[in-house]
């Protein structure tokens, strides 16, 4: 295909292109300087103008002009606002079922059914053999429409091992013992049981979660706290306290008892004196006037 030739008529119709851009712009000031034009085909040219509107950095007004053969008049085909090379663009649209990430599902949310989910494969179909069916259905629980495929098992093991319940977490590195020696570990069946188990310790931060056998925490059943010296000073304490009475102690106690009894009596007398109740030389009560002799 031959390259399009330059068109002087269309290339020079800058004013016509600007007027078309002003018609679709919200404000006349939103149409900036002329950035040039490109030849799209014979007698088809697109003029570009800078967009100065707020929030549209890097966008350009694009006005496409054309003319009929041997005509000297340009006409407007279309005028649009297009992003440039350094334009600010919104992220590419992604369907909602592809935007979801683990942890986004809340109460009441339902994921769409995926018939071709690579993490699943068809479940076990009973064969009629009691021994085979008992193992597959009773022990391996494969009597479901779909079960985990090797891809699903590998993804789950990788996610669990590298997660917070793996051997590289901060709690596992600081622990003194790993989960495979803990009495609170519930082993898993199948291939995952060689690497993982379920924690059943209520004091552990991983209670009820799948943990790697190399994981660990401070609630291990077989570890203990290292003894530390007491911060209290060492004070000698007598193992037995025996009091033996002596003559000096007994005599001193009797004297002290008599002095205490005398002190109480003196205090009682002092109290009565203060109240006017005098003990000792108390004057006889007034018995009235003496009898007078008869005349």
LODRENDO-332954 format. One record per residue: y, z, x of N, C-alpha, C, O, CB in turn. Coordinates in steps of 0.1 Angstrom, whole numbers, padded with zeros to 4 digits, always signed. Glycine has a CB too. Layout:
N
YZXYZXYZXYZXYZX ...
# end
This chain:
295
-0012+0000+0008+0000+0000+0000+0012+0000+0009+0013+0008+0018+0000+0012-0010 +0022-0009+0006+0034-0011+0014+0043+0001+0012+0044+0006+0001+0041-0024+0011 +0050+0005+0022+0059+0016+0021+0071+0012+0013+0076+0001+0013+0064+0021+0035 +0077+0022+0005+0088+0019-0004+0100+0017+0005+0102+0024+0015+0090+0031-0014 +0109+0008+0001+0121+0005+0009+0132+0013+0003+0132+0018-0008+0124-0010+0007 +0142+0014+0012+0154+0022+0008+0162+0014-0003+0162+0002-0003+0164+0024+0021 +0168+0022-0011+0175+0016-0023+0190+0022-0022+0192+0034-0024+0169+0020-0036 +0199+0013-0019+0213+0017-0017+0219+0022-0030+0227+0031-0030+0221+0006-0011 +0215+0015-0041+0221+0019-0054+0217+0033-0058+0225+0041-0062+0217+0009-0065 +0204+0035-0057+0199+0048-0062+0203+0059-0051+0205+0071-0055+0184+0048-0063 +0202+0056-0039+0206+0066-0029+0221+0070-0030+0224+0081-0026+0203+0061-0015 +0229+0061-0034+0243+0065-0035+0247+0071-0048+0259+0075-0050+0251+0052-0033 +0238+0072-0058+0241+0078-0071+0240+0093-0070+0233+0099-0078+0232+0072-0082 +0247+0100-0061+0247+0114-0060+0254+0121-0071+0249+0131-0076+0253+0118-0046 +0265+0116-0075+0273+0122-0086+0265+0122-0099+0265+0131-0107+0286+0115-0088 +0258+0111-0102+0250+0110-0114+0238+0120-0114+0235+0127-0124+0244+0096-0115 +0232+0122-0102+0222+0132-0101+0227+0146-0102+0220+0154-0108+0214+0130-0087 +0239+0149-0097+0244+0162-0098+0248+0165-0112+0245+0176-0117+0257+0163-0089 +0253+0156-0120+0256+0158-0134+0244+0161-0142+0244+0169-0151+0264+0146-0140 +0233+0155-0138+0220+0158-0145+0215+0172-0142+0210+0179-0151+0209+0147-0141 +0217+0176-0129+0213+0190-0126+0222+0200-0132+0217+0211-0136+0214+0192-0110 +0235+0197-0134+0244+0207-0141+0240+0209-0155+0243+0219-0161+0258+0202-0139 +0235+0198-0161+0231+0199-0176+0220+0209-0178+0219+0216-0189+0227+0186-0181 +0211+0211-0169+0199+0220-0171+0202+0233-0164+0194+0243-0167+0187+0214-0165 +0212+0235-0156+0215+0248-0149+0222+0257-0159+0229+0252-0168+0224+0246-0137 +0219+0270-0158+0226+0280-0167+0240+0281-0164+0248+0282-0173+0219+0293-0165 +0244+0280-0151+0258+0281-0147+0261+0270-0137+0252+0266-0129+0262+0295-0141 +0273+0264-0138+0276+0253-0128+0275+0257-0114+0272+0249-0105+0290+0247-0131 +0278+0270-0111+0278+0275-0097+0263+0276-0092+0262+0277-0080+0284+0288-0096 +0253+0274-0101+0240+0275-0096+0235+0262-0089+0225+0263-0082+0230+0278-0108 +0242+0252-0090+0239+0239-0083+0247+0239-0070+0260+0238-0071+0242+0227-0092 +0240+0239-0059+0247+0239-0046+0249+0226-0040+0250+0215-0046+0240+0248-0037 +0248+0226-0027+0251+0213-0019+0239+0203-0020+0228+0207-0024+0253+0217-0004 +0243+0191-0018+0233+0180-0018+0224+0181-0005+0230+0180+0006+0240+0166-0020 +0211+0182-0007+0202+0183+0004+0196+0170+0009+0188+0169+0018+0191+0193+0001 +0199+0159+0002+0194+0146+0006+0185+0140-0005+0185+0146-0016+0186+0147+0019 +0178+0130-0002+0170+0124-0013+0157+0118-0006+0157+0115+0006+0177+0113-0021 +0147+0115-0014+0135+0109-0009+0132+0097-0018+0134+0097-0030+0123+0119-0009 +0126+0087-0011+0122+0075-0018+0108+0076-0023+0099+0077-0015+0124+0062-0010 +0106+0078-0036+0092+0080-0041+0084+0066-0043+0072+0066-0040+0093+0087-0054 +0092+0056-0046+0085+0043-0048+0097+0033-0049+0109+0036-0048+0076+0042-0061 +0093+0020-0051+0104+0010-0052+0112+0013-0064+0107+0015-0075+0098-0004-0053 +0125+0013-0062+0135+0016-0073+0132+0030-0079+0134+0031-0091+0135+0005-0083 +0128+0040-0071+0125+0053-0076+0129+0063-0065+0122+0064-0055+0111+0055-0081 +0140+0071-0068+0145+0080-0057+0147+0094-0064+0151+0095-0075+0159+0075-0051 +0144+0105-0056+0146+0118-0061+0157+0125-0052+0155+0127-0040+0133+0126-0060 +0168+0130-0058+0178+0137-0051+0176+0152-0052+0170+0157-0062+0192+0133-0057 +0179+0159-0042+0177+0173-0041+0190+0181-0039+0198+0177-0030+0166+0177-0030 +0192+0192-0047+0203+0200-0045+0199+0215-0044+0189+0219-0050+0213+0199-0058 +0206+0222-0036+0203+0236-0034+0205+0244-0046+0215+0242-0054+0211+0242-0022 +0196+0254-0049+0198+0263-0060+0204+0276-0055+0198+0283-0047+0184+0265-0068 +0215+0280-0060+0222+0292-0056+0221+0303-0066+0227+0314-0065+0237+0289-0054 +0212+0301-0076+0211+0312-0087+0203+0324-0080+0195+0322-0071+0202+0307-0099 +0207+0336-0085+0201+0348-0080+0186+0348-0083+0182+0345-0094+0208+0360-0086 +0178+0352-0073+0163+0353-0075+0156+0340-0073+0144+0340-0075+0161+0358-0089 +0163+0330-0069+0157+0317-0067+0159+0311-0053+0162+0300-0051+0162+0306-0077 +0157+0320-0043+0159+0316-0029+0149+0306-0026+0137+0308-0028+0159+0328-0020 +0153+0295-0020+0144+0284-0015+0140+0274-0026+0133+0265-0023+0131+0290-0010 +0146+0276-0038+0143+0266-0048+0153+0255-0048+0165+0257-0043+0143+0273-0062 +0150+0243-0053+0159+0231-0052+0159+0224-0066+0149+0224-0073+0155+0222-0041 +0171+0219-0070+0172+0211-0081+0168+0197-0077+0173+0191-0068+0186+0211-0088 +0158+0191-0084+0153+0178-0081+0156+0168-0093+0151+0171-0104+0138+0178-0078 +0163+0158-0090+0167+0148-0101+0162+0134-0096+0165+0130-0085+0183+0148-0103 +0153+0128-0104+0147+0115-0101+0155+0104-0108+0157+0105-0121+0132+0115-0105 +0159+0094-0101+0166+0083-0106+0158+0070-0104+0150+0069-0095+0180+0081-0099 +0161+0060-0112+0154+0047-0111+0164+0036-0117+0174+0039-0122+0141+0047-0119 +0159+0024-0115+0167+0013-0120+0157+0001-0123+0147+0000-0116+0179+0008-0111 +0161-0008-0131+0153-0019-0134+0156-0030-0123+0166-0029-0116+0156-0025-0148 +0146-0039-0121+0149-0049-0111+0162-0057-0112+0165-0061-0124+0137-0059-0110 +0168-0059-0101+0181-0067-0100+0192-0060-0108+0202-0067-0111+0179-0081-0105 +0190-0048-0112+0201-0041-0119+0209-0032-0109+0203-0028-0099+0196-0031-0131 +0222-0030-0111+0230-0023-0102+0234-0009-0108+0243-0003-0103+0243-0031-0099 +0227-0005-0119+0230+0008-0125+0218+0017-0125+0207+0013-0129+0235+0006-0140 +0220+0029-0120+0209+0039-0119+0208+0047-0132+0218+0050-0139+0211+0049-0107 +0196+0051-0136+0194+0059-0148+0186+0071-0144+0178+0071-0134+0186+0051-0159 +0187+0082-0151+0180+0095-0149+0167+0095-0155+0165+0093-0167+0189+0107-0153 +0156+0097-0147+0143+0098-0153+0140+0113-0157+0135+0115-0168+0133+0093-0142 +0142+0122-0148+0140+0137-0151+0148+0145-0141+0152+0141-0130+0124+0140-0150 +0150+0158-0145+0157+0168-0137+0149+0181-0138+0147+0186-0149+0172+0169-0141 +0145+0186-0127+0137+0199-0127+0141+0208-0116+0148+0203-0107+0121+0195-0127 +0137+0220-0117+0139+0230-0106+0125+0232-0100+0116+0237-0106+0145+0243-0112 +0124+0229-0087+0111+0230-0080+0112+0239-0068+0123+0240-0062+0107+0216-0075 +0101+0246-0064+0102+0255-0052+0102+0247-0039+0095+0236-0038+0090+0264-0052 +0109+0252-0029+0109+0245-0016+0099+0252-0007+0090+0259-0012+0123+0246-0010 +0100+0249+0006+0090+0254+0015+0091+0269+0017+0080+0275+0019+0092+0247+0029 +0103+0275+0016+0104+0289+0018+0108+0296+0005+0114+0307+0005+0115+0292+0029 +0104+0290-0006+0107+0296-0019+0099+0309-0022+0088+0310-0017+0105+0286-0030 +0105+0318-0029+0098+0330-0033+0090+0327-0046+0095+0323-0056+0108+0342-0036 +0076+0328-0045+0068+0324-0056+0059+0336-0060+0057+0345-0053+0058+0313-0051 +0056+0336-0073+0046+0346-0078+0032+0343-0073+0029+0332-0069+0047+0346-0093 +0024+0354-0072+0010+0351-0067+0003+0341-0076+0006+0340-0088+0002+0364-0067 -0007+0334-0071-0014+0325-0079-0022+0332-0090-0027+0343-0088-0024+0317-0070 -0022+0326-0101-0028+0332-0113-0043+0333-0111-0050+0323-0107-0025+0324-0126 -0049+0344-0114-0063+0347-0113-0068+0352-0126-0061+0361-0132-0067+0357-0101 -0079+0347-0132-0084+0352-0144-0086+0367-0143-0090+0373-0133-0097+0345-0148 -0085+0374-0155-0085+0389-0155-0099+0394-0150-0100+0404-0144-0082+0394-0169 -0110+0387-0154-0123+0392-0150-0125+0390-0135-0134+0397-0129-0134+0384-0157 -0117+0382-0128-0118+0381-0113-0108+0391-0106-0110+0393-0095-0115+0367-0109 -0098+0395-0114-0088+0405-0108-0093+0419-0107-0088+0427-0099-0075+0404-0115 -0103+0422-0116-0108+0436-0116-0114+0440-0103-0120+0432-0096-0118+0438-0127 -0113+0453-0100-0118+0458-0088-0126+0471-0091-0123+0477-0102-0107+0461-0077 -0135+0475-0083-0142+0488-0086-0133+0499-0088-0124+0502-0080-0152+0491-0075 -0135+0507-0099-0126+0518-0102-0116+0514-0113-0109+0523-0118-0119+0523-0090 -0114+0501-0116-0104+0497-0126-0109+0499-0141-0101+0500-0150-0101+0483-0125 -0122+0501-0143-0128+0502-0156-0126+0516-0161-0130+0526-0154-0143+0498-0156 -0119+0517-0173-0117+0531-0179-0125+0532-0191-0132+0523-0195-0102+0532-0181 -0123+0544-0198-0131+0546-0210-0127+0536-0221-0115+0533-0224-0127+0560-0216 -0137+0530-0227-0135+0520-0237-0135+0505-0232-0136+0496-0240-0123+0522-0244 -0133+0503-0219-0133+0490-0213-0147+0484-0212-0156+0492-0209-0126+0490-0199 -0148+0471-0214-0161+0464-0213-0159+0452-0205-0150+0444-0206-0166+0460-0228 -0168+0451-0195-0169+0439-0186-0175+0427-0193-0185+0429-0201-0175+0442-0173 -0171+0415-0191-0178+0403-0197-0192+0402-0191-0195+0405-0179-0170+0390-0195 -0201+0396-0199-0215+0394-0194-0215+0383-0184-0209+0372-0186-0224+0391-0206 -0223+0385-0173-0225+0375-0163-0239+0371-0163-0248+0379-0157-0219+0379-0149 -0243+0360-0168-0257+0356-0168-0262+0352-0154-0274+0353-0151-0259+0344-0177 -0253+0348-0145-0257+0344-0132-0252+0354-0121-0249+0350-0110-0251+0330-0129 -0252+0367-0124-0248+0377-0115-0259+0377-0103-0270+0380-0106-0248+0391-0122 -0254+0375-0091-0264+0374-0080-0269+0388-0076-0279+0389-0069-0257+0369-0068 -0263+0399-0081-0268+0412-0078-0280+0416-0087-0287+0426-0085-0258+0422-0080 -0284+0407-0097-0295+0410-0106-0305+0399-0106-0302+0388-0102-0289+0413-0120 -0317+0403-0110-0328+0393-0112-0336+0397-0124-0335+0409-0128-0336+0392-0099 -0344+0388-0129-0352+0391-0141-0361+0403-0138-0367+0405-0127-0360+0379-0145 -0363+0412-0149-0371+0424-0147-0386+0420-0148-0390+0408-0147-0368+0433-0158 -0394+0430-0148-0409+0428-0148-0414+0425-0161-0411+0431-0172-0416+0441-0142 -0423+0415-0162-0430+0411-0174-0444+0417-0174-0452+0414-0164-0430+0396-0176 -0448+0425-0184-0462+0431-0184-0472+0420-0182-0472+0409-0188-0464+0439-0197 -0482+0423-0174-0493+0414-0171-0505+0416-0179-0514+0408-0179-0496+0414-0156 -0506+0428-0185-0518+0432-0192-0528+0440-0184-0537+0446-0189-0525+0419-0196 -0526+0440-0171-0534+0449-0162-0529+0463-0162-0517+0465-0158-0534+0443-0147 -0536+0473-0167-0531+0486-0168-0526+0492-0155-0516+0499-0155-0541+0495-0174 -0533+0490-0144-0529+0495-0131-0516+0490-0126-0508+0497-0122-0540+0493-0121 -0515+0476-0127-0502+0470-0123-0491+0474-0132-0480+0477-0127-0504+0455-0122 -0493+0474-0145-0482+0477-0154-0478+0491-0153-0466+0494-0154-0486+0474-0168 -0487+0500-0150-0484+0514-0149-0475+0517-0137-0465+0525-0138-0496+0523-0148 -0478+0510-0126-0469+0512-0114-0456+0506-0116-0446+0512-0113-0476+0506-0102 -0455+0494-0121-0443+0486-0123-0434+0493-0134-0422+0493-0132-0445+0472-0126 -0440+0497-0144-0432+0502-0156-0430+0517-0155-0419+0522-0156-0438+0499-0169 -0441+0525-0152-0440+0539-0152-0434+0545-0139-0426+0554-0140-0453+0545-0153 -0437+0539-0127-0432+0545-0115-0419+0538-0110-0410+0544-0105-0442+0544-0104 -0419+0525-0111-0407+0517-0106-0397+0514-0116-0386+0509-0113-0412+0504-0099 -0400+0517-0129-0390+0515-0140-0384+0501-0140-0372+0499-0141-0379+0525-0139 -0393+0491-0140-0389+0477-0140-0390+0470-0153-0387+0458-0155-0398+0469-0130 -0393+0478-0164-0394+0472-0177-0380+0471-0183-0377+0477-0194-0402+0481-0186 -0372+0463-0177-0358+0460-0182-0356+0445-0181-0363+0438-0174-0347+0467-0174 -0346+0440-0189-0343+0426-0189-0340+0421-0175-0344+0410-0170-0332+0422-0199 -0332+0429-0168-0328+0425-0154-0328+0438-0145-0325+0448-0150-0314+0418-0154 -0331+0436-0133-0331+0447-0123-0323+0443-0111-0319+0431-0109-0345+0451-0120 -0321+0452-0102-0314+0449-0089-0321+0439-0081-0333+0440-0079-0311+0461-0081 -0314+0429-0076-0320+0419-0067-0318+0424-0053-0311+0434-0051-0313+0405-0069 -0325+0417-0043-0322+0421-0029-0308+0421-0025-0303+0429-0017-0330+0412-0020 -0300+0412-0031-0286+0411-0028-0279+0424-0033-0270+0430-0027-0279+0399-0034 -0282+0428-0046-0276+0440-0052-0280+0452-0044-0272+0461-0042-0280+0441-0066 -0292+0453-0040-0297+0465-0032-0289+0466-0019-0285+0476-0014-0312+0465-0030 -0288+0454-0012-0281+0454+0001-0266+0458+0000-0261+0465+0008-0283+0440+0007 -0260+0453-0011-0246+0456-0013-0244+0470-0016-0234+0477-0011-0240+0447-0024 -0252+0476-0024-0251+0490-0028-0253+0499-0015-0246+0508-0013-0261+0494-0039 -0264+0496-0007-0266+0504+0005-0255+0503+0015-0251+0513+0021-0279+0499+0011 -0249+0491+0016-0238+0489+0025-0226+0497+0020-0219+0503+0028-0234+0475+0027 -0223+0497+0007-0211+0503+0002-0213+0519+0003-0203+0525+0006-0209+0499-0013 -0224+0524+0000-0227+0538+0000-0226+0543+0015-0221+0554+0018-0240+0542-0006 -0233+0536+0024-0234+0540+0038-0220+0541+0045-0218+0549+0053-0243+0531+0046 -0211+0532+0041-0198+0531+0047-0187+0538+0039-0176+0538+0043-0194+0517+0049 -0191+0545+0028-0182+0552+0020-0180+0567+0024-0184+0570+0035-0187+0551+0005 -0175+0575+0014-0172+0589+0017-0184+0597+0019-0184+0608+0024-0163+0594+0006 -0196+0592+0013-0208+0600+0015-0217+0594+0026-0229+0597+0026-0216+0600+0002 -0211+0587+0035-0218+0582+0046-0217+0591+0059-0211+0601+0058-0213+0568+0050 -0223+0587+0070-0223+0595+0082-0210+0595+0089-0209+0603+0098-0234+0591+0091 -0201+0586+0086-0189+0585+0094-0177+0592+0088-0166+0592+0093-0185+0571+0096 -0179+0599+0076-0168+0606+0070-0164+0618+0078-0172+0623+0086-0172+0610+0055 -0152+0623+0075-0147+0635+0082-0156+0647+0081-0158+0655+0090-0133+0638+0078 -0161+0649+0068-0169+0661+0066-0182+0660+0073-0188+0670+0077-0171+0663+0051 -0188+0648+0073-0201+0646+0080-0200+0648+0095-0209+0654+0101-0207+0632+0077 -0189+0644+0101-0187+0645+0115-0185+0660+0119-0190+0664+0129-0175+0637+0120 -0179+0668+0110-0176+0682+0113-0187+0691+0109-0187+0703+0113-0163+0686+0106 -0197+0686+0102-0208+0695+0097-0218+0698+0109-0219+0690+0118-0215+0688+0086 -0224+0710+0107-0234+0714+0117-0248+0709+0115-0256+0708+0124-0234+0729+0118 -0251+0704+0103-0264+0699+0099-0263+0687+0090-0253+0686+0082-0273+0710+0093 -0272+0678+0090-0272+0666+0081-0280+0669+0069-0287+0678+0068-0277+0654+0089 -0278+0660+0059-0284+0662+0046-0299+0661+0046-0306+0667+0037-0279+0651+0036 -0305+0654+0055-0320+0652+0055-0327+0665+0058-0339+0666+0055-0324+0641+0065 -0320+0675+0063-0326+0688+0066-0321+0699+0056-0324+0711+0058-0323+0693+0080 -0314+0695+0046-0308+0704+0036-0318+0706+0024-0324+0696+0020-0295+0700+0031 -0320+0718+0019-0329+0720+0008-0323+0716-0005-0331+0715-0015-0332+0735+0007 -0311+0712-0006-0305+0708-0019-0305+0693-0020-0300+0687-0030-0290+0712-0020 -0312+0685-0011-0313+0671-0012-0324+0667-0021-0336+0672-0019-0314+0665+0002 -0321+0658-0031-0332+0652-0039-0335+0638-0034-0326+0629-0035-0327+0652-0054 -0347+0635-0029-0350+0622-0023-0350+0611-0034-0352+0614-0046-0363+0622-0016 -0347+0599-0030-0347+0587-0039-0361+0580-0037-0367+0581-0026-0335+0578-0037 -0365+0573-0047-0377+0564-0045-0373+0550-0041-0362+0546-0041-0385+0564-0058 -0383+0543-0036-0381+0529-0032-0375+0528-0018-0374+0538-0010-0372+0523-0042 -0370+0517-0015-0364+0514-0002-0351+0522+0001-0348+0525+0012-0361+0499+0000 -0344+0525-0010-0331+0532-0008-0334+0547-0004-0326+0553+0002-0323+0532-0021 -0346+0552-0007-0349+0565-0004-0351+0568+0011-0351+0579+0016-0362+0569-0010 -0352+0557+0019-0353+0559+0033-0340+0561+0040-0339+0565+0052-0360+0547+0040 -0329+0559+0032-0316+0561+0038-0307+0571+0030-0298+0577+0035-0309+0547+0039 -0310+0572+0017-0302+0580+0008-0309+0590+0000-0322+0589-0001-0294+0571-0001 -0302+0600-0005-0307+0610-0015-0295+0614-0024-0284+0609-0023-0313+0622-0007 -0298+0624-0032-0288+0629-0042-0286+0643-0039-0295+0651-0037-0292+0627-0057 -0273+0648-0038-0270+0661-0035-0270+0669-0048-0265+0665-0058-0256+0662-0028 -0276+0681-0047-0277+0690-0059-0272+0704-0056-0276+0714-0062-0292+0691-0063 -0262+0705-0047-0256+0718-0043-0243+0719-0050-0234+0711-0048-0254+0719-0028 -0241+0729-0059-0229+0730-0067-0217+0734-0058-0206+0731-0062-0230+0741-0077 -0219+0739-0046-0208+0743-0037-0204+0731-0028-0194+0732-0021-0213+0755-0028 -0212+0721-0028-0209+0709-0020-0199+0700-0027-0199+0699-0039-0221+0702-0016 -0190+0694-0019-0180+0684-0025-0187+0671-0029-0182+0663-0036-0169+0681-0015 -0200+0670-0025-0208+0658-0029-0218+0661-0040-0228+0653-0041-0214+0652-0017 -0217+0671-0047-0227+0675-0057-0228+0664-0068-0218+0659-0073-0223+0688-0064 -0241+0660-0070-0243+0650-0080-0240+0636-0075-0240+0626-0083-0235+0652-0092 -0238+0633-0062-0235+0620-0057-0246+0616-0047-0254+0624-0042-0222+0620-0050 -0247+0603-0046-0257+0597-0036-0251+0599-0022-0240+0595-0019-0260+0582-0039 -0258+0605-0013-0254+0607+0000-0264+0601+0010-0276+0600+0008-0252+0623+0003 -0259+0597+0022-0267+0592+0032-0275+0604+0039-0269+0615+0039-0259+0585+0043 -0287+0602+0043-0294+0612+0050-0287+0618+0062-0290+0629+0066-0308+0608+0053 -0279+0610+0068-0271+0614+0080-0258+0620+0077-0250+0624+0085-0269+0602+0089 -0255+0621+0064-0243+0628+0059-0244+0643+0060-0255+0648+0063-0239+0623+0045 -0233+0650+0059-0234+0665+0060-0221+0671+0054-0211+0664+0053-0237+0669+0074 -0222+0684+0052-0210+0691+0047-0212+0706+0051-0222+0710+0057-0208+0690+0032 -0202+0714+0048-0203+0728+0052-0211+0737+0043-0213+0749+0045-0190+0734+0052 -0218+0731+0032-0226+0738+0023-0241+0736+0025-0249+0737+0016-0223+0735+0008 -0244+0733+0038-0258+0731+0041-0266+0743+0039-0262+0754+0042-0259+0726+0056 -0279+0742+0034-0287+0753+0031-0292+0761+0043-0295+0773+0042-0299+0749+0023 -0292+0755+0055-0298+0762+0067-0287+0765+0077-0291+0770+0088-0308+0753+0073 -0275+0763+0075-0265+0767+0084-0258+0780+0080-0259+0784+0069-0254+0756+0086 -0251+0786+0090-0245+0799+0088-0232+0800+0095-0229+0791+0104-0254+0811+0092 -0224+0809+0091-0211+0811+0098-0213+0819+0111-0220+0829+0111-0201+0818+0088 -0206+0814+0121-0207+0821+0134-0200+0835+0133-0189+0836+0128-0202+0813+0146 -0207+0845+0138-0200+0859+0138-0188+0859+0147-0188+0853+0158-0210+0870+0142 -0178+0865+0141-0165+0867+0149-0162+0881+0151-0165+0889+0142-0154+0859+0141 -0156+0885+0162-0152+0899+0164-0142+0904+0154-0133+0896+0149-0146+0901+0178 -0143+0917+0150-0134+0923+0141-0120+0924+0147-0118+0927+0159-0139+0936+0136 -0110+0923+0138-0096+0924+0143-0092+0939+0142-0081+0942+0147-0087+0916+0134 -0100+0948+0137-0097+0962+0136-0100+0969+0150-0110+0965+0156-0104+0969+0125 -0092+0978+0155-0095+0985+0167-0107+0994+0166-0110+0999+0155-0083+0993+0172 -0114+0996+0177-0126+1004+0177-0122+1019+0178-0116+1022+0188-0136+1000+0188 -0125+1027+0168-0122+1041+0167-0134+1049+0167-0143+1046+0158-0112+1044+0155 -0137+1058+0176-0149+1066+0175-0150+1075+0163-0140+1081+0159-0150+1075+0188 -0161+1074+0156-0163+1082+0144-0175+1091+0146-0186+1086+0150-0165+1072+0132 -0173+1104+0142-0185+1113+0143-0195+1110+0133-0192+1107+0121-0180+1128+0142 -0207+1110+0138-0218+1107+0128-0220+1118+0118-0224+1115+0107-0231+1104+0136 -0218+1131+0122-0220+1142+0113-0208+1152+0115-0203+1154+0126-0233+1150+0116 -0204+1158+0104-0193+1168+0105-0199+1182+0100-0202+1183+0088-0181+1163+0096 -0200+1191+0110-0206+1204+0107-0195+1215+0109-0190+1215+0120-0219+1207+0115 -0192+1223+0099-0183+1234+0101-0190+1248+0101-0197+1251+0092-0172+1234+0089 -0188+1255+0112-0195+1268+0114-0184+1279+0113-0175+1279+0121-0202+1269+0128 -0185+1288+0103-0175+1299+0102-0177+1309+0113-0188+1312+0116-0176+1306+0088 -0166+1314+0118-0166+1324+0128-0158+1336+0123-0151+1336+0113-0159+1319+0142 -0159+1347+0131-0152+1360+0127-0137+1358+0127-0130+1362+0117-0155+1371+0137 -0132+1351+0136-0117+1349+0137-0113+1341+0125-0102+1343+0118-0113+1341+0150 -0121+1331+0121-0117+1322+0110-0118+1330+0097-0110+1329+0088-0126+1310+0110 -0129+1338+0096-0131+1346+0083-0120+1356+0082-0115+1358+0071-0145+1352+0083 -0117+1364+0093-0107+1374+0092-0093+1368+0089-0086+1373+0081-0106+1382+0105 -0090+1358+0096-0077+1351+0093-0076+1347+0079-0065+1347+0073-0075+1339+0103 -0087+1343+0073-0087+1338+0059-0085+1350+0050-0077+1348+0040-0100+1331+0056 -0091+1362+0052-0089+1373+0044-0074+1378+0044-0068+1381+0034-0098+1385+0047 -0068+1379+0056-0054+1383+0057-0045+1374+0050-0036+1378+0043-0050+1384+0072 -0048+1361+0052-0040+1351+0045-0041+1352+0030-0031+1350+0023-0043+1337+0050 -0053+1356+0026-0055+1357+0011-0047+1369+0006-0041+1368-0005-0069+1359+0008 -0047+1381+0013-0040+1392+0008-0025+1389+0009-0018+1393-0001-0043+1404+0017 -0020+1383+0019-0006+1380+0020-0002+1370+0008+0009+1372+0002-0002+1373+0033 -0011+1362+0005-0008+1352-0006-0007+1360-0019+0001+1357-0028-0018+1341-0007 -0017+1370-0021-0017+1378-0033-0005+1386-0034+0001+1388-0045-0029+1386-0034 -0001+1393-0023+0011+1401-0023+0024+1393-0026+0033+1397-0033+0013+1408-0010 +0024+1381-0021+0036+1373-0023+0037+1369-0038+0048+1368-0044+0035+1360-0015 +0026+1367-0044+0026+1363-0059+0031+1375-0067+0039+1374-0076+0012+1359-0063 +0026+1388-0063+0031+1400-0071+0046+1402-0069+0053+1405-0078+0023+1412-0066 +0051+1401-0056+0065+1402-0054+0073+1392-0062+0084+1395-0067+0068+1401-0039 +0068+1381-0063+0075+1371-0070+0076+1374-0085+0086+1371-0092+0069+1357-0068 +0065+1380-0090+0065+1384-0104+0075+1394-0107+0082+1394-0117+0051+1388-0108 +0076+1405-0098+0086+1416-0100+0100+1410-0099+0109+1414-0107+0084+1427-0089 +0102+1401-0089+0116+1396-0088+0120+1388-0100+0131+1388-0104+0117+1387-0075 +0110+1382-0106+0113+1374-0118+0117+1383-0130+0126+1380-0137+0101+1365-0122 +0110+1395-0131+0113+1404-0142+0127+1411-0140+0134+1412-0149+0102+1415-0144 +0130+1414-0127+0143+1420-0125+0154+1410-0128+0164+1414-0133+0144+1424-0110 +0152+1398-0125+0162+1388-0128+0164+1387-0143+0175+1383-0148+0159+1374-0122 +0153+1389-0151+0154+1388-0165+0159+1401-0172+0161+1401-0184+0141+1385-0171 +0162+1412-0164+0167+1425-0169+0156+1435-0173+0159+1445-0178+0175+1422-0182 +0144+1431-0170+0132+1440-0173+0130+1449-0161+0121+1445-0153+0120+1432-0178 +0137+1460-0159+0136+1468-0147+0124+1477-0148+0121+1483-0158+0149+1476-0145 +0117+1478-0137+0106+1486-0136+0109+1498-0127+0115+1496-0116+0093+1479-0131 +0105+1511-0130+0109+1522-0122+0116+1533-0130+0112+1538-0140+0116+1518-0109 +0128+1536-0124+0137+1545-0131+0144+1539-0143+0155+1534-0142+0148+1551-0121 +0137+1539-0153+0142+1532-0165+0148+1543-0174+0140+1552-0178+0131+1523-0173 +0160+1543-0179+0166+1553-0187+0158+1554-0201+0154+1544-0206+0180+1551-0190 +0158+1566-0206+0151+1568-0219+0159+1561-0230+0171+1560-0230+0149+1583-0222 +0151+1557-0239+0158+1550-0250+0166+1560-0258+0163+1572-0260+0148+1543-0259 +0177+1556-0264+0186+1564-0272+0179+1568-0285+0175+1559-0293+0199+1556-0275 +0177+1582-0286+0169+1586-0298+0179+1591-0309+0175+1597-0319+0160+1598-0294 +0191+1588-0307+0201+1592-0318+0208+1606-0315+0205+1611-0304+0194+1594-0331 +0217+1610-0323+0225+1623-0320+0216+1635-0321+0206+1636-0329+0237+1624-0329 +0219+1646-0313+0211+1658-0313+0214+1666-0326+0224+1664-0333+0214+1667-0301 +0204+1673-0330+0205+1681-0343+0216+1692-0341+0216+1699-0331+0191+1687-0347 +0224+1694-0351+0235+1704-0350+0229+1717-0357+0222+1716-0367+0248+1699-0358 +0233+1729-0352+0228+1741-0358+0234+1743-0371+0246+1738-0374+0232+1754-0349 +0227+1749-0380+0232+1752-0393+0244+1762-0393+0242+1771-0385+0221+1756-0403 +0254+1761-0400+0264+1771-0400+0260+1784-0406+0267+1794-0407+0277+1766-0408 
# end
